[in-house]
Amino acid sequence: MSHKKLFEDLSGRGKAIGVLTSGGDAQGMNAAVRAVVRMGIYVEAKVYFIYEGYQGMVDGGENIVEVTWESVSSILQVGGTVIGSARCKAFRTREGRLKAACNLVKCGITNLCVIGGDGSLTGANLFREEWNGLLEELARNGEIEEEAVKSYAYLNIVGMVGSIDNDFCGTDMTIGTDSALHRIIEVVDAIMTTAQSHQRTFVLEVMGRHCGYLALVSALACGADYVFIPEYPPEEGWEDHMCARLSENRARKKRLNIIIVSEGAIDSFNKPITSEQVKDLVVNRLGFDTRVTILGHVQRGGTPSAFDRILASRMGVEAVLALLEATPETPGCVVTLSGNLAVRLPLMECVQMTQDVQKAMDERRFKDAVELRGRSFTNNLNTYKLLSNKKPEDELPKSNFTVAVLNVGAPAAGMNAAVRSAVRLGITEGHKMLAVTDGFEGFSRGQIKEIKWGDVGGWTGQGGSILGTKRTLPGKYLEKIAEHMRAHCINALLIIGGFEAYLGLLELSTAREKYEAFCIPMVMVPATVSNNVPGSDFSIGADTALNTITDTCDRIKLSASGTKRRVFIIETMGGYCGYLANMGALAAGQCGTSDRKDENQHSARLGTQLYSEEGKGVFDCRKNVLGHMQQGGAPSPFDRNFGTKIAAKALLWISNQLKASYRRGKVFANTPETVCLLGMRKRNLDFQPVIMLQDETDFEHRIPKEQWWLKMRPLMKILAKYKASYDISDSGQLEHVVRPKANVA
């Protein structure tokens, strides 16, 4: 089917779409509204704002307004919701829904996009089910024409979940969750400095209602000593256990303690556990100087993170496509995130699963509650339990294996979180852990020392590479590296780094024929801001770099708003990989990108000259090269969490490989399956032999041959007002290359 024919089949000509936000606000809602409006206009539908949620729908009048492309300009980076949100008791009654239906029919709206929580989406589904009956009643009352009952016979609804709590089943993340985590981690990082100065204990209370996701991920991202969440309450006698753990940490010269409490935290008898209760316990039992910080609505505030902007934009586009494809028989659906795909799921099935979680907690079936939250929640909980508590030396197993950890390539935020995770889990597994400084070059010089549990305390929030890292490949150092591996009896190797780490691992694998010291399990974890490592959709550090780019673009917009018309050209890192450029453009609402490294290395300068010449005084042009800012700074919550989980899984793989490879008093492994890269593909963390990844690699340009994010270029161009055409795959995903023309806003 041609692009033109498919576009005509999905044309929104003559259709009207209403968009509203309901319930609590969440950062990223405006990005979703913007995407719905612009995608709707792109397919030639009429799009209406419904102000103040369901209340505006009931009240009608000026609360329902047709909008233009420019109506959503400059809202991408704004927190909250510009169209307002309100609780509406009237909509819960049939009389209120009659008024709402009448107001929609007067505007010709039969397609509704609702951005809110499970309560808001449930209300929308009830409205859809009652729609035809409501119209018939309105016609009998003479409020609408009989013809209108036929013309507007059915209502299509699509939901997007906007909630910082991430409490909706069926999606990996809800709009606003990542931004809320940013606010929490910013506070935790600030508190840790003052807590260390005074040897204090801080109890932080975070939002989440009856969902512990924010508390759990925050605890994992900052290395909290203890966390209280409703899905996994502490066992009876938790007071003694917590105090013992805090005392042990102080005995190991740890100057601060962080305890995170979810606002819905309960004990195993469903009794609330409050932050004040925890504080009083620590003060009375241990006498520690303790403070309580309740973050409150600061978690809802501020600008949305890059992830939330991209997530909301993708969901908004998918929601419009779902409305265009809907038939009278199509049930209400909700757009969710699965891995790196925006997918549609039956609305009420997801609502029912969400309600089942609360039911399981009410009935004290906490294991079921954790499982119902999904695989991501379960993995976060299991990883936290593995890393949060050091067992006494006499309780640790003795494996007699030695594992070395090193960073290779350019520094990337989150590397230190990965090292911490690997070291602590390795110690828990009974291994001797060695740290190699300065990558392969340091390896060749024998810069190797044992690293212990306390040595990596506080590493999760540190940017850069504390171990030190270099881009040097091992090729010319193979003999010296092998010598030091024998001298330190190294039985396994964990490499955390970018494309150089991948190339280095290939070289070590090839060198096994000559050096037996390399016949050991070796695994790599991708960490690079460029996100150009084959075999993984994401790399540690890329999210932090993307947020840096987005923040900078926001500031540049403010700078430009106070002057005459300007065009800004922003140069990002990435070499021949355009991940940062394209995703940064989508998150910041930019007009276009160039995602290939110009051969003469002067693309930004030439672009600036071109725009300046063609501007002819109407506008001028400025260049901004972000440079190494993208590699620096504290890691984002995603990079801390991702680095922690992926390194933990890599270490567990090493443990299994060591046991399987141990024969006659030594470790020997020389099969391709024992030299792997651990990457995330779609929703799974998978081990892939590096030899097998060579066919997927463009070595000349240092990128994978296929990159999933390229499918989002059409989305970026459509939302930036490119004249474009698109195609839809069987799953409804926006695909194929958009053909841009010269009509750029």
Protein Blocks (a to p, Z undefined) as FASTA:
>chain_A
ZZklmmmmmpcghiacddddehjddehjlmmmmmmmmmmmmnopacdddehijmlmmngm
mllccddfklmgoklmpghjfkbpaddfklmpmklmmmmmmmmmmnopabdcddddfklm
mmmmmmmmmmmmmmmmmmmnopacfklmmmmmpccdddddddfklpaghiabdchjlmmm
mmmmmmmmmmmmmmmmnopadddddehijafklmmmmmmmnopabdcdfklccdehklmm
mmmmmmmmmmnopabdcddddfkbccfkopacdfklmmmmmmmmnopacddddfkjmlmg
cjddfklmmmmmmmmmmmmmmmmmpcfklccdddddehjaccdddfklmmmmmmmmmmmm
mnopaklmmmmnojklmmmmmmmmmmmpccdfklpccehpacddddedjddehjlmmmmm
mmmmmmmnopacdddehijmlmmnopacdddfklmgoklmpgcjfkopafbdfklmmmmm
mmmmmmnopabdcddddfklmmmmmmmmmmmmmmmklmccdddddddfklpaghiabdeh
jlmmmmmmmmmmmmmmmmmmmmccdddddddehijafklmmmmmmmnopabdcfbdcfkl
pmmmmmmmmmmmmnnomaccddddekjmlmgcjddfklmmmmmmmmmmmmmmmmmmmmmm
pgghiacdfbfklpccdddehjaccdddfklmmmmpcfknopafbdfklmmmmmmmmmno
pacdddddfkopaedjddddfbdZZ
